[in-house]
Amino acid sequence: MKPFDIAQELQSNAYPGRGIILGKSADGKHAVIAYFIMGRSENSRNRIFVEEGEGIMTKAFDPQKLVDPSLIIYAPVHVTNVHTIVTNGDQTSTVSEFLLNGGSFEDALRSRTFEPDAPNFTPRISGILHGFDYKLSILKSAEGNEHSTRRFFYEYSHPLDGQGHFIHTYRCDGDPIPSFEGEPKLVTIEGDIDSFTDTIWESLNEDNKVSLFTRFVNIETGEVSTRIINKNK
């Protein structure tokens, strides 16, 4: 399968929602992570990413405008021992707790379901990275049925240089917003962390993009490089 050009993939979709990219840099040295959030409502757009330890948190840019923090304030990225966890919600904590107690990524997510935000029932997307290897998951409702959950898990070992996989919450904009369908998309990862970050940020819809986190981890040396871009400054 030929990988999608990540810039074209993002530019063709005005509202993919929240998205995770995991993969391997073109130089073959770095594990690559990207996580972005978008928003249509004032509450969703009133957010920034801030570093917290080895991970990040979402926070309200203007606390006085914060209406409902339940689904928008969480830790998208958390490092637990040798694993980096990336999710679009509070299931980050669930995965971390399971790992620390001898459980697995899959066990953790089997205890969770999609977000309770009817009528969208936003999927929970999650990823975990260990070395170059990674897993992705999506928990989604069955055709918008609030009582039926479909859980999908994908595992990638020894990824190829310059390739990654991209999963996001929404197929496109809509009302209600249609959930992502199919397997995570094989996409290109090009350049160093700065060019990769710029490509993603500039390709996201200008009106709807909110924040972006990227990280390159040199697997041989352990050196970590992180970039954060917030539309709210």
CORVEN-V61924 format. One line per field, one symbol per residue. phi: phi as a letter, one per 30 degrees, with the letter a starting at -180 (. if undefined). burial: + if it has 9 or more other ideal C-beta (glycine too) atoms within 8 Angstrom, else -. Layout:
phi = ???
burial = ???
This chain:
phi = .dddddddddddbdbdicbbbblbdddicbdbbbbbbbacddddddbbcbdbidcbbcbddcedcdcbdecccacdbbcbhccccbbcaddeddddddddcidbededddcbbdddcecdhedccbbbbbiddabbbbcbddhiddcbcccbbbbbchddeibabbbbdcdadlbddddebideddbdbbidddddddddddddeddcdbabbbbccdddcidcbbbbbcddb
burial = ---+-+++++--+-+++++++++++----++++++++++---++++++++----+++++++---++----++++++++++--+++++++-+++++++++-----+-+++--+-++-----+++++++++---+++++++++-------+-+-++-+--+--+++++++++-+----+-++----+++++---+-+++-+++-+++--++++++++++++----+--++-+-+-
